[in-house]
Amino acid sequence: MSRYKGSSDLSGVNNKRTGVLLTNLGTPEQPSPSALRHYLSEFLSDPRVVEIPRFIWMVILHGFILRFRPAKSAKLYQKIWTEAGSPLLVISEQQKQKVEVQLAKKFGDDVIVELAMRYGKPSITAALERFRELNVHNIVVMPLYPQYAGPTTGSTFEEVTNELKQWRWVPSLHFISSYHDHPLYINALANSIEEHIKEHGKPDKLVLSYHGMPKLFHQWGDPYFEFCHKTTELLVEKLDLKQDDFVMTFQSRFGKAEWLKPYTDEALAGLPAQGCKNIAIISPAFSADCLETLEELEKENRDVFINEGGQEYRYIAALNDRDDHIEALLAIIEPSIN
């Protein structure tokens, strides 16, 4: 038996068919300790996510973290879970459907769109397997992380290529590694902020909170920190903000190592003493609302700010399936379709 995956039906190999794969990080299937244990085991076993010698980390992960963290994480997921399921998966499906509709209008049946999660289901392997069965000759992978980072975008690339290297016929591959400075992405962010200000008024401070990363990753050459700063620079320019109008921070740190600074929770705790009692907060690094935005930003960090004397705390939703966000995604994807 061959070690490579082929196809017994080659009747469609001359079709100019493109597969578009939208990916995001992932979600447990249920907000339960057992589901979280499975999800966290897959997520935290990825050497792109935790760069500690494997033997040492596996002892820590299975000996301590997976014994206690799943129950705690399950309680957090229960706070944001909806009747339709995981917010991240539901929103990602909505994004996929809108992208699919627009691409079908332009390319018809020549483009197939799939959604996959790096961890959990639907899996990257399953999505690529569908492309293989349909003899797709060109694959466009669009990780929905605006700013490249090794633990997210880099890990997605590894998972995609680990599957493709098992194929007998490897199609063309277009991997979109970042869109942190794309004009339409910046425009969508600016629109969402301007709409918020129009409805609620201008805050004392706009907080731009990006997902955190261990500082060592940056020192080792990960460009995420620079990409976040570039997004902020372009967004601030688009909104015509002054230096005192905003602050850029990093959230969601884990463990005792130093992460990228300033930390979101510490910055929020200090703002009321500076006279900033009314803030709006947005996370440009998230293309879809999820645990880190709906629970950590909207709830946990609200408490931090209010407990330190803040008065008004407003969370600006991720771009999700906004029409201007879908327009941006299409503009990024379409040049790779041939």
Secondary structure, DSSP 8 states (H G I E B T S, - for coil): --SSB--S--TTTTS--EEEEEEEEE--SSSSHHHHHHHHHHHHT-TTT--S-HHHHHHHIIIIIHHHHHHHHHHHHHHH-BTTB-HHHHHHHHHHHHHHHHHHHHHGGGEEEEEEEEESSSBHHHHHHHHHHTT-SEEEEEES-SS--IIIIIHHHHHHHHHHTTBSS--EEEE----TT-HHHHHHHHHHHHHHHHHH---SEEEEEEE--BHHHHHTT--HHHHHHHHHHHHHHHHT--GGGEEEEEE---SSS-BSSSBHHHHHHHTGGGT--EEEEE-TT-SS--HIIIIIIIIIHHHHHHHTT--EEEE----TT-HHHHHHHHHHHGGG--
